[in-house]
Amino acid sequence: MLISIAAQREGIPFPAFIEAILMEGVFEILREAGIRMPRVIGPAISIVGALVLGQAAVEAGIVSAFMVIVVSITAISSFAIPNYSLANAARIISFVLMVLAGIFGLYGVFMGLIALILHLCKLKSIGIPYMTPIEPKAKYATKDTIIRYPLWLNKTRPKVISGLNTPRVDADNIVTKKEKENPEFR
């Protein structure tokens, strides 16, 4: 597979970094055009435009077919982010990481990720650190972070944000494990 990728890159006039930036830039233009078009033809314009421009760029020898595949996979996976503002932030971060990778290589990617994590650790939302559920470690604070516990186990709020009001609002309405197993228990 590496040999076929290297053979495809043989006739390309640009380095992979420039190629990726060009492809991502064109895709961002197509995405914005699709957003600003009427709802009926907007998505069709961006899909057809990406297909036509990608095929034309490969046939012209400007980009490799492998780079078109990589950029299309990243573009399609970016649609998995439902919040538009968060998706824009993720795109900007990916461009910054791409530039760092182009300049410094793998060290640049790690430097960018470390800078991003440090920035997230410094953020505060309503006076509470943004990374609170993950760090500092509290015994039961991580019940609602990456993997959510069942509702019948989540009867109290995390201690960092609850103060004196520790039970959850609908803690009485949560079906317990005993009630789940035996419906007559209710």
N, C-alpha and C positions, 0 to 999 in steps of 0.2 A: 504494500500500500504506500509506503514512504517513497518507493521508487516511482510510482505513478504520479504522486503529488509533486515530486521533484521534476519529473518530466513535463508536467503541465506548467510549472513555474519557469521553465527554461526560456520561453519566448516572451515573457512578461517584462516590460521596460521598467516597472516600478518595484521598489522593495515591498515586502508584505505589509509593513506598517502603513505606507502611503495608500496601498491598495485597499486596506481595511477602512482607513479614514474616508477615502473617496466613496466606497460602497455604503458605509454608514451614513455619510452626508447625503447621498442621493436618496437613500431610504427615508431619512428624516424629512427631506423635501416632499417625497411622495406621501408620507404619512400626514404631513400638514396639509397637503393638497386634498387628500381624502377627507380630512376633518372639515375643511372649509367648503367642500362641494355639497350639493344637496344630498340628503340621506339615501336616495334611491341609487345614485350613480357613484357616490363617494368611495365606498369600499371596492367597487368594481374597478374604478380608475386606479386606485393604489395597487391592487393585485395585478391587473393587466399591465400597468406601467412598470412594476417591478419585474415581471416576467419578460417583457419586451426589452427593457433596458439591460437586464442581466444577460439575456441571450445575445443582444447586440454587443455588449462589452466583452463577452467571452469570445465571440466570433471575430471581433476586431483585435483581439490579443491585448486588450488593456488590462483585464483582470483574469485570474485563473478560475476555472469551474469550481475548484475546491473552496476558494474564497467566497464565491457566490453562495455555496452551500452553507458555509460557516455563518456568514452574515444573515442569510435567510433564517437559519435556526435561531440565532440570537434575536432577530426581529420578531419572529413568531412567538418565542418564549417571553418577549417583553409584553405581549398582549395578555399574559396571565396576571398582570398586576391590575386589579380593578380600579384603583384610585388614580385619577388622571395626574394629580399633583405628585403623588409618590412615583408614578411611572416616569414623569419628567425628571424628578430627582435621580432616579435610577439611571436614566439615559445620560444625564450630565456626569454622574459618577463613573459610568462605563467609559465615557469619552476621556475623562481625566486619567483613569487607569490605563486606557489604551495608549495615551500619550506617554505616561510614565513607563509603560512596557516598551514602547518604541525607543525611548531614550536610554533607559537603564536596564532593560531586559526584565528578567524574573525578579531581580532586586527591586526594581521600580514598582512592580505589582505588590510586593510585600510591603514596601515603604508606604504605598498608597493605602493599603488595607490597614496597616498599623495606624496611620494618620486618621483614617475614617473611624476606627474603633476608639482612638483617643478623643476624637471630637464627640462621638456618641456618649462617652463617659463623662465629658464636661457639660453636656446639655442638661438643663433642668426644665421640668414641666410642672407648673404650679408649685414651685418650690421643692419638688421631689426629683432627685436625680433620675435621668431617663433609663439608665441600666439597673435600677434598683432591684427588680425581681431576680436578676441574674447575679449581681454582685453588689454589696457584700452578701455573703451567704447567710441566709436565715433558714431556720429549720423547715418551715412550711411555706416559704414565700414563692417557691417555684412551682406551685400547683397549677397556676394559670399561665405559664409562659409558653414553652414549646409544645409540650404534650399536656392537654387539659385533662384533669381528673374528672371522674363522673360527678354529676351535680350533687349526689347524696354524700359525697366526701368533701364537697366545698361548702361547708356551712359557715365558715368564718372568712373574713377579709384578711389580706396580708397585714401584718402588724405595723409595717412602715406607713401605710396610708390610713389605717382604720382609727387610730387613737383609742378612745374609750368605746366606740361603737363597733364592736367586732363582729356581731352576727350579720350575715347578708340579709338583704331586704326580704327575699322570699324564702328564707331558710325553713320556715314552717311548712311551706308548700312543696318542698322537695320530697320526692318519694324515696324512702330509705331502702337499703338492700333487703331488709327483712320484709318490707311491704311488697317489694318486687317479687320476691320468691313466694310469698303467701298473700294473694289478693284479699283473702278473708280477714287478714290482720287489720286492714283499714277499718 
